[in-house]
Amino acid sequence: MKIFLYLMLLITAANCGSSKAPETENKNIPEETVSQEAQNDLLIGEVELEDFQQPPFSTWFDPMYKSYAPDEAALKTIQENINDYEIVMFMGTWCADSQREVPKFYKLLELSDYDLSRLQVKAVSEDKTLPNDGQKEYDVIYVPTIIFLKDGEEVGRFVEYSNEELEEDIAKIVSGQEYMHPYQQ
């Protein structure tokens, strides 16, 4: 059964837009996070935190959110800087990478007292589009894509998976350090 779940995760991850698997191991992914039923349900368009906390999405959102414990030093950097940004996040409820990173990102925002009214979350279809083609404005190819805006200008983006760990990548972006997401390297 574990082999079947692992294979399903690999297949779903490939569908998120990348044939390249993450090079870093993520210690916070419970194996049973993605249920078969949740993979077949979609949210499309603007979504809110409450949408992820309802079945079937809560089956993958809640365990990851609850189990995630970010590195304290990176979290402190995020807490000191993240409120300077507006954030636009594109994700797919069908995508294993989104199912892994989106709950963790919400936890980082909560721990940082981030004003969620400054966060736009757009759930895309399996072909990574929105009904109004809103993804084109931001050149979204892979999900999740988390875009950080300061004074209306993009200053950085997290794309699909982390170079190190999510909180370390986000800390670099919001503190103004040099950061290249995996597809820029």
Sequence and secondary structure as in RCSB ss.txt:
>XXXX:A:sequence
MKIFLYLMLLITAANCGSSKAPETENKNIPEETVSQEAQNDLLIGEVELEDFQQPPFSTWFDPMYKSYAPDEAAL
KTIQENINDYEIVMFMGTWCADSQREVPKFYKLLELSDYDLSRLQVKAVSEDKTLPNDGQKEYDVIYVPTIIFLK
DGEEVGRFVEYSNEELEEDIAKIVSGQEYMHPYQQ
>XXXX:A:secstr
 HHHHHHHHHHHHHHTT SS  SS  TT  TT S HHHHT    EEE HHHHTSTTTHHHHHHHHHH    HHHH
HHHHHHGGG EEEEEE TT HHHHHHHHHHHHHHHHTT  GGGEEEEE  TTS  TT TTGGGT  SSSEEEEEE
TTEEEEEEESS SS HHHHHHHHHTT     TTT 
